[in-house]
Amino acid sequence: MKEFITKYADRIHGVLSCFDRMLFRGYLPIMSGWQMAQFFNSSNIRYRELKPFLLEHAARVKQHGVDLAEKEGRPFQYLQEKVRKEELARQIAERDHIEDGLICVLSVLEPCRTFSFRSEKGKPFVASARRKCLFLYYYFMDRDFGLIHVKLQTWFPLQIQVYVNGHEWLARKLKENGIQYRKHENAFLWIEDMARAQAFSDRFASLEWPRILNSYARKVNPLMEDLLESLPYYWVTAQSEYSTDILFKNASHLSELYPRLLSHSTLCFGAKEVMSFLGKKIRSQFEGEVVTDVSDLSFKRIAGSRIKHRVKQNWLKMVDKAGSVLRLEMVINDPEGFTVRKEVTRKGKKVFKWVDMLKGVAYLFRYKDVSLAANGRYLKPWPKSTIPPMPSAHWTASRPESRLLPSAPPKRSIPSPVTRSRSSAPCWQANT
């Protein structure tokens, strides 16, 4: 990364690394059938009382959303058709000039993880099950985070999800501290003081996330005030997007360079190279797949094109944003395989060891370190001979995904960008 920045220093305004879209999920300690059975036993709920009990509290959770929307004078809307909920919330916020507080509450039927109840050998049995139930999407305009949503499942085990955007949080920090900037959607085009902006961005991972997330959980889940008062949510990072943006002074500078970078990544990065970006090596016991694909994003709100390298459930991508920003972004959905150095107990002694990184929000600082390192490795020095020439008339544009590829295949052998295996990666369990 440093070599790349140095080489094109005269064209670059600055570099900013920042969390982008973040999804946090909250789990109550009743996610398994056994835990739910223990909860019923401790609450002295008999088998014949289960159905009325569950229906009563599901209705209570829904009614709380209706009452909160009515109290704040905001719309409560049931969505029968598939719509872009975030865009709808933005339109409502702009229409009603909402700068702080609740924007709307949207309800929709979606698949969920819940429980089934049956009797075996005369004894009640609780098992996990897949059903469809009502979800409530609360959209808020937060003073610190901007537009966020809180998604709540109305059936037990009442899983909750909170979405925030790191770039929006940073924009509000810059404005609060009198630092001027230009921004388009979730991309900064220019910042008056890049060093201070980066210093603010680095604070995101160390925010008091349990306190912030619990405050919204209490707003939307009325059961936290009584029935679930002694059962707090355990918060995990369901999805982390961490981007490194290289801000070019002029769009023409990036438009000249980007097709060459895209072509090089497409033609020269195979599974071995992609794994090395993540700080890993392909070994014989590797189970999963490494896939590279190129897409034309001209139909998106911010037009451009991107290349994505996916390893199991995580991926690293490069995209041009708004014409003048080169974005490298690491997306982590499953931290399996990444490690963190922490104090652990071994043979009765406290020692520091590299151990598996988990999803808990306490590890968010490590998500940042892993993602920043991956972004930096992607723009490592490339031999001049491997960078394709600038596009010319003989380049094909028959398909969007191949418009930057030469019409004739190169003579030298190219590593395959796809490695597949017979089985996929194991799923992460909420209670581990």
Secondary structure as the mmCIF struct_conf table of DSSP 4:
data_model
#
loop_
_struct_conf.conf_type_id
_struct_conf.id
_struct_conf.beg_label_comp_id
_struct_conf.beg_label_asym_id
_struct_conf.beg_label_seq_id
_struct_conf.end_label_comp_id
_struct_conf.end_label_asym_id
_struct_conf.end_label_seq_id
HELX_RH_AL_P HELX_RH_AL_P1 LYS A 2 LYS A 7
TURN_TY1_P TURN_TY1_P1 TYR A 8 ARG A 11
STRN STRN1 ILE A 12 TYR A 27
BEND BEND1 PRO A 29 PRO A 29
BEND BEND2 SER A 32 SER A 32
HELX_RH_AL_P HELX_RH_AL_P2 GLY A 33 SER A 42
TURN_TY1_P TURN_TY1_P2 SER A 43 ASN A 44
HELX_RH_3T_P HELX_RH_3T_P1 TYR A 47 GLU A 49
HELX_RH_AL_P HELX_RH_AL_P3 LEU A 50 GLU A 72
TURN_TY1_P TURN_TY1_P3 GLY A 73 GLY A 73
STRN STRN2 PHE A 76 TYR A 78
BEND BEND3 GLU A 81 GLU A 81
HELX_RH_AL_P HELX_RH_AL_P4 LYS A 85 ASP A 96
TURN_TY1_P TURN_TY1_P4 HIS A 97 HIS A 97
BEND BEND4 ASP A 100 ASP A 100
STRN STRN3 GLY A 101 GLU A 120
TURN_TY1_P TURN_TY1_P5 LYS A 121 GLY A 122
STRN STRN4 LYS A 123 ASP A 142
TURN_TY1_P TURN_TY1_P6 ARG A 143 PHE A 145
STRN STRN5 GLY A 146 GLN A 153
BEND BEND5 THR A 154 TRP A 155
TURN_TY1_P TURN_TY1_P7 PHE A 156 PRO A 157
STRN STRN6 ILE A 160 ASN A 165
HELX_RH_AL_P HELX_RH_AL_P5 GLY A 166 GLU A 176
TURN_TY1_P TURN_TY1_P8 ASN A 177 GLY A 178
STRN STRN7 TYR A 181 HIS A 184
TURN_TY1_P TURN_TY1_P9 GLU A 185 ASN A 186
STRN STRN8 ALA A 187 ILE A 191
BEND BEND6 GLU A 192 GLU A 192
HELX_RH_AL_P HELX_RH_AL_P6 MET A 194 SER A 201
TURN_TY1_P TURN_TY1_P10 ASP A 202 ARG A 203
HELX_RH_3T_P HELX_RH_3T_P2 PHE A 204 SER A 206
BEND BEND7 LEU A 207 LEU A 207
HELX_RH_AL_P HELX_RH_AL_P7 TRP A 209 VAL A 220
HELX_RH_3T_P HELX_RH_3T_P3 PRO A 222 GLU A 225
TURN_TY1_P TURN_TY1_P11 ASP A 226 SER A 230
HELX_LH_PP_P HELX_LH_PP_P1 PRO A 232 TYR A 233
STRN STRN9 TYR A 234 PHE A 248
BEND BEND8 LYS A 249 ASN A 250
HELX_RH_AL_P HELX_RH_AL_P8 ALA A 251 CYS A 268
HELX_RH_AL_P HELX_RH_AL_P9 ALA A 271 PHE A 277
TURN_TY1_P TURN_TY1_P12 LEU A 278 GLY A 279
TURN_TY1_P TURN_TY1_P13 SER A 284 GLN A 285
BEND BEND9 GLY A 288 GLY A 288
STRN STRN10 VAL A 290 ASP A 296
TURN_TY1_P TURN_TY1_P14 SER A 298 PHE A 299
BEND BEND10 LYS A 300 ILE A 302
STRN STRN11 SER A 305 VAL A 311
TURN_TY1_P TURN_TY1_P15 LYS A 312 GLN A 313
STRN STRN12 ASN A 314 LYS A 321
TURN_TY1_P TURN_TY1_P16 ALA A 322 SER A 324
STRN STRN13 VAL A 325 ILE A 332
BEND BEND11 ASN A 333 ASN A 333
TURN_TY1_P TURN_TY1_P17 GLU A 336 GLY A 337
STRN STRN14 THR A 339 ARG A 346
TURN_TY1_P TURN_TY1_P18 LYS A 347 GLY A 348
STRN STRN15 LYS A 349 ASP A 356
BEND BEND12 LYS A 359 LYS A 359
STRN STRN16 GLY A 360 GLY A 360
HELX_RH_3T_P HELX_RH_3T_P4 VAL A 361 TYR A 363
HELX_RH_AL_P HELX_RH_AL_P10 LEU A 364 TYR A 378
TURN_TY1_P TURN_TY1_P19 LEU A 379 LEU A 379
HELX_RH_3T_P HELX_RH_3T_P5 LYS A 384 THR A 386
BEND BEND13 ILE A 387 ILE A 387
HELX_LH_PP_P HELX_LH_PP_P2 PRO A 388 PRO A 391
TURN_TY1_P TURN_TY1_P20 ALA A 393 HIS A 394
STRN STRN17 TRP A 395 TRP A 395
BEND BEND14 SER A 398 ARG A 399
HELX_RH_3T_P HELX_RH_3T_P6 PRO A 400 SER A 402
TURN_TY1_P TURN_TY1_P21 ARG A 403 LEU A 404
BEND BEND15 LEU A 405 LEU A 405
STRN STRN18 PRO A 406 PRO A 406
BEND BEND16 SER A 407 ALA A 408
BEND BEND17 LYS A 411 ARG A 412
BEND BEND18 PRO A 417 PRO A 417
STRN STRN19 THR A 419 THR A 419
BEND BEND19 ARG A 422 SER A 423
HELX_LH_PP_P HELX_LH_PP_P3 ALA A 425 GLN A 429
TURN_TY1_P TURN_TY1_P22 ALA A 430 ASN A 431
#
